[in-house]
Amino acid sequence: LYTRPARFQAGLVYAGAGAVDWAEAALDLGYSDQSHMIAEIREFSSLTPEALARRQWFHPFIERVRQPPPRVNS
């Protein structure tokens, strides 16, 4: 139950990045294939990954991934 929403949230990082090779993103995120990823993202958001990436949607998860991560000084 935990992994599906966590994987969806990780996928939002790709959606926030702009132009994406969705087939490769699906493999990186642990989906069996691109259609599996699309089905799950549609289940959680009612949008395809491409629609999610191209449109302006307000959602706390999306806004968080659109912002660049904080830099850590080493």
CYANA upper distance limits for C-alpha pairs under 8 A (distance plus 0.5 A):
  1 LEU  CA      5 PRO  CA      8.08
  2 TYR  CA      6 ALA  CA      6.78
  3 THR  CA      7 ARG  CA      6.33
  4 ARG  CA      8 PHE  CA      6.65
  5 PRO  CA      9 GLN  CA      6.62
  5 PRO  CA     44 PHE  CA      8.45
  6 ALA  CA     10 ALA  CA      6.72
  7 ARG  CA     11 GLY  CA      6.65
  7 ARG  CA     29 LEU  CA      7.02
  7 ARG  CA     30 GLY  CA      8.48
  8 PHE  CA     12 LEU  CA      7.03
  8 PHE  CA     40 GLU  CA      8.04
  8 PHE  CA     41 ILE  CA      6.79
  8 PHE  CA     44 PHE  CA      8.06
  9 GLN  CA     13 VAL  CA      7.73
  9 GLN  CA     61 PHE  CA      7.32
 10 ALA  CA     14 TYR  CA      7.96
 10 ALA  CA     29 LEU  CA      7.85
 11 GLY  CA     15 ALA  CA      7.00
 11 GLY  CA     25 ALA  CA      8.27
 11 GLY  CA     29 LEU  CA      7.52
 12 LEU  CA     16 GLY  CA      6.52
 12 LEU  CA     61 PHE  CA      7.94
 12 LEU  CA     62 ILE  CA      6.72
 12 LEU  CA     65 VAL  CA      7.10
 13 VAL  CA     17 ALA  CA      6.81
 13 VAL  CA     62 ILE  CA      8.35
 13 VAL  CA     65 VAL  CA      5.76
 13 VAL  CA     66 ARG  CA      7.78
 14 TYR  CA     18 GLY  CA      7.72
 14 TYR  CA     20 VAL  CA      7.28
 14 TYR  CA     25 ALA  CA      7.70
 14 TYR  CA     53 ALA  CA      8.46
 15 ALA  CA     20 VAL  CA      8.07
 15 ALA  CA     49 PRO  CA      6.82
 15 ALA  CA     50 GLU  CA      7.62
 15 ALA  CA     52 LEU  CA      6.77
 15 ALA  CA     53 ALA  CA      4.81
 16 GLY  CA     53 ALA  CA      6.31
 16 GLY  CA     62 ILE  CA      7.62
 16 GLY  CA     65 VAL  CA      6.69
 16 GLY  CA     66 ARG  CA      5.63
 17 ALA  CA     53 ALA  CA      8.16
 17 ALA  CA     66 ARG  CA      7.88
 18 GLY  CA     53 ALA  CA      6.66
 18 GLY  CA     54 ARG  CA      7.95
 20 VAL  CA     25 ALA  CA      7.91
 21 ASP  CA     25 ALA  CA      6.72
 22 TRP  CA     26 ALA  CA      6.50
 22 TRP  CA     34 GLN  CA      7.07
 22 TRP  CA     49 PRO  CA      8.42
 23 ALA  CA     27 LEU  CA      7.10
 23 ALA  CA     33 ASP  CA      7.33
 23 ALA  CA     34 GLN  CA      5.44
 24 GLU  CA     28 ASP  CA      6.66
 24 GLU  CA     34 GLN  CA      8.48
 25 ALA  CA     29 LEU  CA      6.59
 26 ALA  CA     30 GLY  CA      6.85
 26 ALA  CA     31 TYR  CA      5.72
 26 ALA  CA     32 SER  CA      7.88
 26 ALA  CA     33 ASP  CA      6.47
 26 ALA  CA     34 GLN  CA      5.78
 26 ALA  CA     37 MET  CA      6.31
 27 LEU  CA     31 TYR  CA      6.03
 27 LEU  CA     32 SER  CA      7.23
 27 LEU  CA     33 ASP  CA      6.97
 27 LEU  CA     34 GLN  CA      8.12
 31 TYR  CA     36 HIS  CA      6.69
 31 TYR  CA     37 MET  CA      6.31
 32 SER  CA     36 HIS  CA      6.80
 32 SER  CA     37 MET  CA      8.32
 33 ASP  CA     37 MET  CA      7.09
 34 GLN  CA     38 ILE  CA      6.70
 35 SER  CA     39 ALA  CA      6.58
 36 HIS  CA     40 GLU  CA      6.82
 37 MET  CA     41 ILE  CA      6.60
 38 ILE  CA     42 ARG  CA      6.52
 38 ILE  CA     48 THR  CA      6.39
 38 ILE  CA     49 PRO  CA      6.87
 39 ALA  CA     43 GLU  CA      6.66
 39 ALA  CA     48 THR  CA      8.43
 40 GLU  CA     44 PHE  CA      6.89
 41 ILE  CA     45 SER  CA      6.41
 41 ILE  CA     46 SER  CA      7.71
 41 ILE  CA     47 LEU  CA      7.33
 41 ILE  CA     48 THR  CA      6.95
 41 ILE  CA     49 PRO  CA      7.10
 42 ARG  CA     46 SER  CA      4.76
 42 ARG  CA     47 LEU  CA      5.32
 42 ARG  CA     48 THR  CA      6.02
 42 ARG  CA     49 PRO  CA      8.24
 47 LEU  CA     51 ALA  CA      6.41
 47 LEU  CA     52 LEU  CA      6.40
 48 THR  CA     52 LEU  CA      6.59
 49 PRO  CA     53 ALA  CA      6.65
 50 GLU  CA     54 ARG  CA      6.65
 51 ALA  CA     55 ARG  CA      6.54
 52 LEU  CA     56 GLN  CA      8.44
 52 LEU  CA     57 TRP  CA      8.02
 57 TRP  CA     62 ILE  CA      8.10
 58 PHE  CA     62 ILE  CA      7.37
 58 PHE  CA     63 GLU  CA      7.27
 59 HIS  CA     63 GLU  CA      6.64
 60 PRO  CA     64 ARG  CA      6.57
 61 PHE  CA     65 VAL  CA      6.96
 62 ILE  CA     66 ARG  CA      6.74
 63 GLU  CA     67 GLN  CA      7.18
 65 VAL  CA     69 PRO  CA      8.44
